[in-house]
Amino acid sequence: MDDKPPDTELQTPEKRQLKPASQLFAVAMELPFVLVSAVAVGGLAGYFLDRWFHTKPFLLVILGGLGFFAGVREIVRRLPGSGDGSAKS
């Protein structure tokens, strides 16, 4: 049997390579769209539910706020080195 660790296993910090600047730039350009789209989806859902239930602007504000917090959470999750170990490589 081979003594090499599988590729999916975490490597030591010495073996990790820094991400190229282009990958970090791509992540930085993607993050504003994540936040805006989360707020837009929550706000639109709230707007249409408000029209349906005649509760203007209650659900728009609530779901827009939830979309904002979901967008911020997703941004923190996607940031490299956020500490939770779920950063995409």
Gaussian input, Z-matrix of N, CA and C with variables (Angstrom, degrees):
# hf/3-21g

backbone

0 1
 N
 C     1     B1
 C     2     B2     1     A1
 N     3     B3     2     A2     1     D1
 C     4     B4     3     A3     2     D2
 C     5     B5     4     A4     3     D3
 N     6     B6     5     A5     4     D4
 C     7     B7     6     A6     5     D5
 C     8     B8     7     A7     6     D6
 N     9     B9     8     A8     7     D7
 C    10    B10     9     A9     8     D8
 C    11    B11    10    A10     9     D9
 N    12    B12    11    A11    10    D10
 C    13    B13    12    A12    11    D11
 C    14    B14    13    A13    12    D12
 N    15    B15    14    A14    13    D13
 C    16    B16    15    A15    14    D14
 C    17    B17    16    A16    15    D15
 N    18    B18    17    A17    16    D16
 C    19    B19    18    A18    17    D17
 C    20    B20    19    A19    18    D18
 N    21    B21    20    A20    19    D19
 C    22    B22    21    A21    20    D20
 C    23    B23    22    A22    21    D21
 N    24    B24    23    A23    22    D22
 C    25    B25    24    A24    23    D23
 C    26    B26    25    A25    24    D24
 N    27    B27    26    A26    25    D25
 C    28    B28    27    A27    26    D26
 C    29    B29    28    A28    27    D27
 N    30    B30    29    A29    28    D28
 C    31    B31    30    A30    29    D29
 C    32    B32    31    A31    30    D30
 N    33    B33    32    A32    31    D31
 C    34    B34    33    A33    32    D32
 C    35    B35    34    A34    33    D33
 N    36    B36    35    A35    34    D34
 C    37    B37    36    A36    35    D35
 C    38    B38    37    A37    36    D36
 N    39    B39    38    A38    37    D37
 C    40    B40    39    A39    38    D38
 C    41    B41    40    A40    39    D39
 N    42    B42    41    A41    40    D40
 C    43    B43    42    A42    41    D41
 C    44    B44    43    A43    42    D42
 N    45    B45    44    A44    43    D43
 C    46    B46    45    A45    44    D44
 C    47    B47    46    A46    45    D45
 N    48    B48    47    A47    46    D46
 C    49    B49    48    A48    47    D47
 C    50    B50    49    A49    48    D48
 N    51    B51    50    A50    49    D49
 C    52    B52    51    A51    50    D50
 C    53    B53    52    A52    51    D51
 N    54    B54    53    A53    52    D52
 C    55    B55    54    A54    53    D53
 C    56    B56    55    A55    54    D54
 N    57    B57    56    A56    55    D55
 C    58    B58    57    A57    56    D56
 C    59    B59    58    A58    57    D57
 N    60    B60    59    A59    58    D58
 C    61    B61    60    A60    59    D59
 C    62    B62    61    A61    60    D60
 N    63    B63    62    A62    61    D61
 C    64    B64    63    A63    62    D62
 C    65    B65    64    A64    63    D63
 N    66    B66    65    A65    64    D64
 C    67    B67    66    A66    65    D65
 C    68    B68    67    A67    66    D66
 N    69    B69    68    A68    67    D67
 C    70    B70    69    A69    68    D68
 C    71    B71    70    A70    69    D69
 N    72    B72    71    A71    70    D70
 C    73    B73    72    A72    71    D71
 C    74    B74    73    A73    72    D72
 N    75    B75    74    A74    73    D73
 C    76    B76    75    A75    74    D74
 C    77    B77    76    A76    75    D75
 N    78    B78    77    A77    76    D76
 C    79    B79    78    A78    77    D77
 C    80    B80    79    A79    78    D78
 N    81    B81    80    A80    79    D79
 C    82    B82    81    A81    80    D80
 C    83    B83    82    A82    81    D81
 N    84    B84    83    A83    82    D82
 C    85    B85    84    A84    83    D83
 C    86    B86    85    A85    84    D84
 N    87    B87    86    A86    85    D85
 C    88    B88    87    A87    86    D86
 C    89    B89    88    A88    87    D87
 N    90    B90    89    A89    88    D88
 C    91    B91    90    A90    89    D89
 C    92    B92    91    A91    90    D90
 N    93    B93    92    A92    91    D91
 C    94    B94    93    A93    92    D92
 C    95    B95    94    A94    93    D93
 N    96    B96    95    A95    94    D94
 C    97    B97    96    A96    95    D95
 C    98    B98    97    A97    96    D96
 N    99    B99    98    A98    97    D97
 C   100   B100    99    A99    98    D98
 C   101   B101   100   A100    99    D99
 N   102   B102   101   A101   100   D100
 C   103   B103   102   A102   101   D101
 C   104   B104   103   A103   102   D102
 N   105   B105   104   A104   103   D103
 C   106   B106   105   A105   104   D104
 C   107   B107   106   A106   105   D105
 N   108   B108   107   A107   106   D106
 C   109   B109   108   A108   107   D107
 C   110   B110   109   A109   108   D108
 N   111   B111   110   A110   109   D109
 C   112   B112   111   A111   110   D110
 C   113   B113   112   A112   111   D111
 N   114   B114   113   A113   112   D112
 C   115   B115   114   A114   113   D113
 C   116   B116   115   A115   114   D114
 N   117   B117   116   A116   115   D115
 C   118   B118   117   A117   116   D116
 C   119   B119   118   A118   117   D117
 N   120   B120   119   A119   118   D118
 C   121   B121   120   A120   119   D119
 C   122   B122   121   A121   120   D120
 N   123   B123   122   A122   121   D121
 C   124   B124   123   A123   122   D122
 C   125   B125   124   A124   123   D123
 N   126   B126   125   A125   124   D124
 C   127   B127   126   A126   125   D125
 C   128   B128   127   A127   126   D126
 N   129   B129   128   A128   127   D127
 C   130   B130   129   A129   128   D128
 C   131   B131   130   A130   129   D129
 N   132   B132   131   A131   130   D130
 C   133   B133   132   A132   131   D131
 C   134   B134   133   A133   132   D132
 N   135   B135   134   A134   133   D133
 C   136   B136   135   A135   134   D134
 C   137   B137   136   A136   135   D135
 N   138   B138   137   A137   136   D136
 C   139   B139   138   A138   137   D137
 C   140   B140   139   A139   138   D138
 N   141   B141   140   A140   139   D139
 C   142   B142   141   A141   140   D140
 C   143   B143   142   A142   141   D141
 N   144   B144   143   A143   142   D142
 C   145   B145   144   A144   143   D143
 C   146   B146   145   A145   144   D144
 N   147   B147   146   A146   145   D145
 C   148   B148   147   A147   146   D146
 C   149   B149   148   A148   147   D147
 N   150   B150   149   A149   148   D148
 C   151   B151   150   A150   149   D149
 C   152   B152   151   A151   150   D150
 N   153   B153   152   A152   151   D151
 C   154   B154   153   A153   152   D152
 C   155   B155   154   A154   153   D153
 N   156   B156   155   A155   154   D154
 C   157   B157   156   A156   155   D155
 C   158   B158   157   A157   156   D156
 N   159   B159   158   A158   157   D157
 C   160   B160   159   A159   158   D158
 C   161   B161   160   A160   159   D159
 N   162   B162   161   A161   160   D160
 C   163   B163   162   A162   161   D161
 C   164   B164   163   A163   162   D162
 N   165   B165   164   A164   163   D163
 C   166   B166   165   A165   164   D164
 C   167   B167   166   A166   165   D165
 N   168   B168   167   A167   166   D166
 C   169   B169   168   A168   167   D167
 C   170   B170   169   A169   168   D168
 N   171   B171   170   A170   169   D169
 C   172   B172   171   A171   170   D170
 C   173   B173   172   A172   171   D171
 N   174   B174   173   A173   172   D172
 C   175   B175   174   A174   173   D173
 C   176   B176   175   A175   174   D174
 N   177   B177   176   A176   175   D175
 C   178   B178   177   A177   176   D176
 C   179   B179   178   A178   177   D177
 N   180   B180   179   A179   178   D178
 C   181   B181   180   A180   179   D179
 C   182   B182   181   A181   180   D180
 N   183   B183   182   A182   181   D181
 C   184   B184   183   A183   182   D182
 C   185   B185   184   A184   183   D183
 N   186   B186   185   A185   184   D184
 C   187   B187   186   A186   185   D185
 C   188   B188   187   A187   186   D186
 N   189   B189   188   A188   187   D187
 C   190   B190   189   A189   188   D188
 C   191   B191   190   A190   189   D189
 N   192   B192   191   A191   190   D190
 C   193   B193   192   A192   191   D191
 C   194   B194   193   A193   192   D192
 N   195   B195   194   A194   193   D193
 C   196   B196   195   A195   194   D194
 C   197   B197   196   A196   195   D195
 N   198   B198   197   A197   196   D196
 C   199   B199   198   A198   197   D197
 C   200   B200   199   A199   198   D198
 N   201   B201   200   A200   199   D199
 C   202   B202   201   A201   200   D200
 C   203   B203   202   A202   201   D201
 N   204   B204   203   A203   202   D202
 C   205   B205   204   A204   203   D203
 C   206   B206   205   A205   204   D204
 N   207   B207   206   A206   205   D205
 C   208   B208   207   A207   206   D206
 C   209   B209   208   A208   207   D207
 N   210   B210   209   A209   208   D208
 C   211   B211   210   A210   209   D209
 C   212   B212   211   A211   210   D210
 N   213   B213   212   A212   211   D211
 C   214   B214   213   A213   212   D212
 C   215   B215   214   A214   213   D213
 N   216   B216   215   A215   214   D214
 C   217   B217   216   A216   215   D215
 C   218   B218   217   A217   216   D216
 N   219   B219   218   A218   217   D217
 C   220   B220   219   A219   218   D218
 C   221   B221   220   A220   219   D219
 N   222   B222   221   A221   220   D220
 C   223   B223   222   A222   221   D221
 C   224   B224   223   A223   222   D222
 N   225   B225   224   A224   223   D223
 C   226   B226   225   A225   224   D224
 C   227   B227   226   A226   225   D225
 N   228   B228   227   A227   226   D226
 C   229   B229   228   A228   227   D227
 C   230   B230   229   A229   228   D228
 N   231   B231   230   A230   229   D229
 C   232   B232   231   A231   230   D230
 C   233   B233   232   A232   231   D231
 N   234   B234   233   A233   232   D232
 C   235   B235   234   A234   233   D233
 C   236   B236   235   A235   234   D234
 N   237   B237   236   A236   235   D235
 C   238   B238   237   A237   236   D236
 C   239   B239   238   A238   237   D237
 N   240   B240   239   A239   238   D238
 C   241   B241   240   A240   239   D239
 C   242   B242   241   A241   240   D240
 N   243   B243   242   A242   241   D241
 C   244   B244   243   A243   242   D242
 C   245   B245   244   A244   243   D243
 N   246   B246   245   A245   244   D244
 C   247   B247   246   A246   245   D245
 C   248   B248   247   A247   246   D246
 N   249   B249   248   A248   247   D247
 C   250   B250   249   A249   248   D248
 C   251   B251   250   A250   249   D249
 N   252   B252   251   A251   250   D250
 C   253   B253   252   A252   251   D251
 C   254   B254   253   A253   252   D252
 N   255   B255   254   A254   253   D253
 C   256   B256   255   A255   254   D254
 C   257   B257   256   A256   255   D255
 N   258   B258   257   A257   256   D256
 C   259   B259   258   A258   257   D257
 C   260   B260   259   A259   258   D258
 N   261   B261   260   A260   259   D259
 C   262   B262   261   A261   260   D260
 C   263   B263   262   A262   261   D261
 N   264   B264   263   A263   262   D262
 C   265   B265   264   A264   263   D263
 C   266   B266   265   A265   264   D264

   B1=1.4459
   B2=1.5136
   B3=1.3043
   B4=1.4589
   B5=1.5276
   B6=1.3404
   B7=1.4603
   B8=1.5200
   B9=1.3324
   B10=1.4593
   B11=1.5261
   B12=1.3510
   B13=1.4656
   B14=1.5241
   B15=1.3102
   B16=1.4747
   B17=1.5222
   B18=1.3215
   B19=1.4648
   B20=1.5244
   B21=1.3308
   B22=1.4550
   B23=1.5194
   B24=1.3172
   B25=1.4594
   B26=1.5257
   B27=1.3268
   B28=1.4602
   B29=1.5166
   B30=1.3044
   B31=1.4527
   B32=1.5186
   B33=1.3258
   B34=1.4552
   B35=1.5250
   B36=1.3259
   B37=1.4766
   B38=1.5213
   B39=1.3317
   B40=1.4626
   B41=1.5250
   B42=1.3264
   B43=1.4633
   B44=1.5236
   B45=1.3277
   B46=1.4660
   B47=1.5150
   B48=1.3036
   B49=1.4624
   B50=1.5163
   B51=1.3178
   B52=1.4568
   B53=1.5184
   B54=1.3193
   B55=1.4572
   B56=1.5159
   B57=1.2965
   B58=1.4691
   B59=1.5275
   B60=1.3022
   B61=1.4622
   B62=1.5250
   B63=1.3138
   B64=1.4661
   B65=1.5246
   B66=1.3386
   B67=1.4598
   B68=1.5255
   B69=1.3187
   B70=1.4611
   B71=1.5259
   B72=1.3277
   B73=1.4613
   B74=1.5284
   B75=1.3199
   B76=1.4633
   B77=1.5267
   B78=1.3149
   B79=1.4628
   B80=1.5266
   B81=1.3316
   B82=1.4650
   B83=1.5269
   B84=1.3043
   B85=1.4625
   B86=1.5246
   B87=1.3117
   B88=1.4535
   B89=1.5324
   B90=1.3154
   B91=1.4601
   B92=1.5324
   B93=1.3303
   B94=1.4758
   B95=1.5262
   B96=1.3116
   B97=1.4606
   B98=1.5216
   B99=1.3236
   B100=1.4611
   B101=1.5234
   B102=1.3214
   B103=1.4615
   B104=1.5268
   B105=1.3178
   B106=1.4670
   B107=1.5250
   B108=1.3153
   B109=1.4653
   B110=1.5256
   B111=1.3258
   B112=1.4649
   B113=1.5262
   B114=1.3296
   B115=1.4663
   B116=1.5281
   B117=1.3254
   B118=1.4665
   B119=1.5260
   B120=1.3156
   B121=1.4685
   B122=1.5273
   B123=1.3287
   B124=1.4626
   B125=1.5163
   B126=1.3294
   B127=1.4586
   B128=1.5160
   B129=1.3155
   B130=1.4702
   B131=1.5214
   B132=1.3203
   B133=1.4678
   B134=1.5251
   B135=1.3220
   B136=1.4588
   B137=1.5139
   B138=1.3234
   B139=1.4666
   B140=1.5301
   B141=1.3330
   B142=1.4628
   B143=1.5260
   B144=1.3271
   B145=1.4642
   B146=1.5299
   B147=1.3333
   B148=1.4683
   B149=1.5229
   B150=1.3031
   B151=1.4718
   B152=1.5254
   B153=1.3201
   B154=1.4528
   B155=1.5378
   B156=1.3549
   B157=1.4659
   B158=1.5323
   B159=1.3381
   B160=1.4719
   B161=1.5326
   B162=1.3336
   B163=1.4707
   B164=1.5217
   B165=1.3253
   B166=1.4683
   B167=1.5119
   B168=1.2619
   B169=1.4601
   B170=1.5256
   B171=1.3331
   B172=1.4552
   B173=1.5314
   B174=1.3116
   B175=1.4683
   B176=1.5236
   B177=1.3184
   B178=1.4639
   B179=1.5245
   B180=1.3191
   B181=1.4653
   B182=1.5266
   B183=1.3212
   B184=1.4717
   B185=1.5253
   B186=1.3214
   B187=1.4669
   B188=1.5209
   B189=1.3241
   B190=1.4636
   B191=1.5196
   B192=1.3365
   B193=1.4668
   B194=1.5127
   B195=1.3236
   B196=1.4688
   B197=1.5229
   B198=1.3172
   B199=1.4607
   B200=1.5155
   B201=1.3374
   B202=1.4655
   B203=1.5262
   B204=1.3222
   B205=1.4626
   B206=1.5243
   B207=1.3256
   B208=1.4633
   B209=1.5262
   B210=1.3226
   B211=1.4622
   B212=1.5158
   B213=1.3353
   B214=1.4676
   B215=1.5208
   B216=1.3210
   B217=1.4712
   B218=1.5264
   B219=1.3062
   B220=1.4653
   B221=1.5237
   B222=1.3213
   B223=1.4648
   B224=1.5195
   B225=1.3226
   B226=1.4688
   B227=1.5220
   B228=1.3206
   B229=1.4636
   B230=1.5270
   B231=1.3322
   B232=1.4615
   B233=1.5231
   B234=1.3180
   B235=1.4575
   B236=1.5217
   B237=1.3281
   B238=1.4607
   B239=1.5202
   B240=1.3263
   B241=1.4508
   B242=1.5076
   B243=1.3369
   B244=1.4579
   B245=1.5175
   B246=1.3374
   B247=1.4475
   B248=1.5109
   B249=1.3312
   B250=1.4531
   B251=1.5216
   B252=1.3045
   B253=1.4571
   B254=1.5056
   B255=1.3119
   B256=1.4574
   B257=1.5186
   B258=1.3210
   B259=1.4670
   B260=1.5160
   B261=1.3135
   B262=1.4627
   B263=1.5097
   B264=1.3172
   B265=1.4722
   B266=1.5039
   A1=108.69
   A2=116.00
   A3=122.33
   A4=110.17
   A5=116.85
   A6=121.26
   A7=112.77
   A8=118.10
   A9=121.33
   A10=109.57
   A11=117.21
   A12=118.80
   A13=110.20
   A14=117.05
   A15=119.13
   A16=110.76
   A17=115.33
   A18=121.10
   A19=112.25
   A20=116.76
   A21=119.40
   A22=112.18
   A23=117.81
   A24=121.35
   A25=109.83
   A26=116.54
   A27=120.62
   A28=110.35
   A29=115.59
   A30=121.23
   A31=109.46
   A32=115.86
   A33=120.54
   A34=109.37
   A35=117.19
   A36=119.36
   A37=113.05
   A38=117.55
   A39=119.51
   A40=111.50
   A41=116.39
   A42=120.17
   A43=112.79
   A44=115.86
   A45=118.10
   A46=109.86
   A47=114.95
   A48=120.12
   A49=108.15
   A50=114.86
   A51=119.03
   A52=109.64
   A53=115.47
   A54=119.13
   A55=108.79
   A56=116.58
   A57=118.90
   A58=110.72
   A59=114.83
   A60=120.75
   A61=111.73
   A62=117.22
   A63=119.22
   A64=111.51
   A65=117.83
   A66=119.87
   A67=110.86
   A68=116.91
   A69=120.10
   A70=111.18
   A71=116.72
   A72=120.82
   A73=110.21
   A74=117.07
   A75=120.76
   A76=110.83
   A77=116.95
   A78=120.19
   A79=110.17
   A80=116.98
   A81=120.73
   A82=111.47
   A83=118.30
   A84=121.14
   A85=111.57
   A86=117.55
   A87=122.22
   A88=112.17
   A89=117.67
   A90=121.58
   A91=114.59
   A92=121.02
   A93=118.11
   A94=112.96
   A95=117.19
   A96=120.24
   A97=111.13
   A98=117.00
   A99=120.86
   A100=109.86
   A101=116.86
   A102=120.68
   A103=111.27
   A104=116.80
   A105=120.30
   A106=110.79
   A107=117.38
   A108=119.13
   A109=111.39
   A110=118.22
   A111=120.05
   A112=110.84
   A113=117.06
   A114=120.52
   A115=110.09
   A116=117.44
   A117=120.71
   A118=111.38
   A119=117.19
   A120=119.92
   A121=110.24
   A122=116.73
   A123=119.54
   A124=112.24
   A125=116.69
   A126=120.50
   A127=112.88
   A128=116.80
   A129=119.51
   A130=111.63
   A131=116.43
   A132=119.02
   A133=109.90
   A134=116.81
   A135=120.44
   A136=112.62
   A137=116.64
   A138=120.82
   A139=111.05
   A140=116.17
   A141=118.75
   A142=111.81
   A143=117.71
   A144=119.18
   A145=110.90
   A146=116.98
   A147=120.27
   A148=111.38
   A149=116.82
   A150=119.89
   A151=110.36
   A152=116.67
   A153=120.80
   A154=111.27
   A155=116.54
   A156=121.26
   A157=113.42
   A158=118.14
   A159=123.39
   A160=111.02
   A161=115.68
   A162=121.08
   A163=111.48
   A164=117.74
   A165=120.86
   A166=111.24
   A167=121.65
   A168=134.35
   A169=112.45
   A170=117.36
   A171=122.03
   A172=112.82
   A173=118.10
   A174=120.78
   A175=112.27
   A176=117.50
   A177=120.81
   A178=110.41
   A179=116.73
   A180=121.05
   A181=110.61
   A182=116.99
   A183=120.76
   A184=110.82
   A185=117.50
   A186=119.80
   A187=112.09
   A188=118.23
   A189=120.43
   A190=111.19
   A191=116.61
   A192=120.67
   A193=112.36
   A194=116.54
   A195=119.48
   A196=111.07
   A197=116.85
   A198=120.28
   A199=111.67
   A200=116.66
   A201=120.42
   A202=110.68
   A203=116.96
   A204=119.61
   A205=111.85
   A206=117.28
   A207=119.76
   A208=110.85
   A209=117.14
   A210=120.64
   A211=112.28
   A212=116.82
   A213=120.09
   A214=110.35
   A215=116.68
   A216=120.39
   A217=110.94
   A218=116.80
   A219=120.64
   A220=111.13
   A221=117.61
   A222=120.50
   A223=110.28
   A224=116.94
   A225=120.47
   A226=110.30
   A227=117.23
   A228=120.77
   A229=111.75
   A230=116.56
   A231=120.13
   A232=114.35
   A233=117.78
   A234=119.76
   A235=110.20
   A236=116.73
   A237=118.40
   A238=110.16
   A239=115.37
   A240=120.05
   A241=113.53
   A242=117.78
   A243=120.09
   A244=111.92
   A245=117.63
   A246=120.79
   A247=115.21
   A248=119.92
   A249=119.53
   A250=112.92
   A251=117.07
   A252=120.84
   A253=115.10
   A254=118.43
   A255=119.85
   A256=112.71
   A257=117.46
   A258=120.08
   A259=109.64
   A260=115.75
   A261=120.75
   A262=109.47
   A263=115.53
   A264=118.18
   A265=111.00
   D1=146.13
   D2=-179.35
   D3=-78.22
   D4=139.40
   D5=179.15
   D6=-88.19
   D7=0.27
   D8=-179.30
   D9=-74.26
   D10=138.41
   D11=176.20
   D12=-71.15
   D13=150.11
   D14=177.71
   D15=-64.44
   D16=158.97
   D17=-177.66
   D18=-64.50
   D19=-26.28
   D20=-177.75
   D21=-78.05
   D22=-15.27
   D23=-179.76
   D24=-74.13
   D25=145.12
   D26=-179.68
   D27=-66.18
   D28=141.25
   D29=179.63
   D30=-95.35
   D31=161.76
   D32=177.17
   D33=-69.47
   D34=158.58
   D35=-178.82
   D36=-59.41
   D37=-29.22
   D38=179.99
   D39=-67.31
   D40=-31.26
   D41=-176.66
   D42=-86.03
   D43=-17.74
   D44=179.32
   D45=-68.60
   D46=142.01
   D47=176.75
   D48=-106.49
   D49=149.02
   D50=176.55
   D51=-68.63
   D52=142.98
   D53=177.69
   D54=-69.54
   D55=141.36
   D56=176.83
   D57=-61.64
   D58=153.85
   D59=-178.05
   D60=-60.72
   D61=-31.41
   D62=-179.00
   D63=-66.57
   D64=-36.02
   D65=177.98
   D66=-68.68
   D67=-40.61
   D68=177.80
   D69=-66.30
   D70=-36.77
   D71=177.25
   D72=-64.83
   D73=-40.36
   D74=179.05
   D75=-63.02
   D76=-41.35
   D77=177.75
   D78=-64.36
   D79=-42.07
   D80=-179.54
   D81=-64.71
   D82=-34.26
   D83=179.16
   D84=-77.02
   D85=-22.35
   D86=-178.09
   D87=-82.49
   D88=-30.73
   D89=-171.57
   D90=-61.24
   D91=-42.58
   D92=178.84
   D93=-61.71
   D94=-34.50
   D95=179.56
   D96=-68.75
   D97=-31.74
   D98=177.46
   D99=-63.10
   D100=-46.53
   D101=-178.69
   D102=-66.85
   D103=-47.03
   D104=-177.69
   D105=-64.32
   D106=-41.34
   D107=-178.85
   D108=-67.88
   D109=-36.42
   D110=178.54
   D111=-65.33
   D112=-43.10
   D113=178.28
   D114=-66.58
   D115=-40.29
   D116=-179.37
   D117=-64.90
   D118=-42.82
   D119=179.55
   D120=-64.63
   D121=-46.42
   D122=178.17
   D123=-63.40
   D124=-43.00
   D125=-179.98
   D126=-65.58
   D127=-42.82
   D128=178.83
   D129=-66.19
   D130=-40.74
   D131=176.94
   D132=-61.92
   D133=-43.03
   D134=177.96
   D135=-64.43
   D136=-39.82
   D137=179.54
   D138=-61.40
   D139=-48.57
   D140=-177.70
   D141=-71.01
   D142=-34.15
   D143=175.48
   D144=-68.54
   D145=-35.92
   D146=175.07
   D147=-62.18
   D148=-41.05
   D149=178.55
   D150=-65.79
   D151=-37.31
   D152=-177.62
   D153=-71.75
   D154=-44.24
   D155=-177.01
   D156=-93.46
   D157=-2.48
   D158=-179.13
   D159=56.80
   D160=50.39
   D161=-178.34
   D162=-122.45
   D163=30.32
   D164=-174.93
   D165=-54.54
   D166=142.97
   D167=-18.16
   D168=-96.33
   D169=25.49
   D170=-172.48
   D171=-56.17
   D172=-57.11
   D173=-176.55
   D174=-70.57
   D175=-29.83
   D176=176.08
   D177=-60.09
   D178=-46.31
   D179=-179.43
   D180=-68.26
   D181=-44.89
   D182=-177.96
   D183=-63.99
   D184=-51.84
   D185=-177.29
   D186=-72.31
   D187=-31.15
   D188=173.40
   D189=-63.94
   D190=-41.76
   D191=176.29
   D192=-65.09
   D193=-41.50
   D194=176.21
   D195=-63.47
   D196=-38.02
   D197=176.03
   D198=-63.59
   D199=-38.97
   D200=177.58
   D201=-62.12
   D202=-48.19
   D203=-179.71
   D204=-65.86
   D205=-35.68
   D206=176.07
   D207=-66.39
   D208=-38.37
   D209=177.64
   D210=-65.74
   D211=-42.38
   D212=177.86
   D213=-64.55
   D214=-40.75
   D215=178.35
   D216=-62.36
   D217=-41.36
   D218=179.06
   D219=-67.06
   D220=-37.59
   D221=177.35
   D222=-63.38
   D223=-46.18
   D224=179.54
   D225=-62.51
   D226=-37.97
   D227=179.65
   D228=-66.47
   D229=-36.15
   D230=-176.73
   D231=-82.36
   D232=-16.47
   D233=-178.92
   D234=-64.84
   D235=134.73
   D236=177.75
   D237=-67.73
   D238=137.95
   D239=179.22
   D240=74.41
   D241=28.26
   D242=-179.75
   D243=-75.51
   D244=-12.08
   D245=173.07
   D246=93.97
   D247=-8.27
   D248=-179.00
   D249=-93.16
   D250=-4.18
   D251=175.08
   D252=79.22
   D253=3.47
   D254=-177.56
   D255=-104.96
   D256=15.61
   D257=179.60
   D258=-66.18
   D259=135.94
   D260=-179.77
   D261=-73.61
   D262=139.92
   D263=179.18
   D264=-114.89

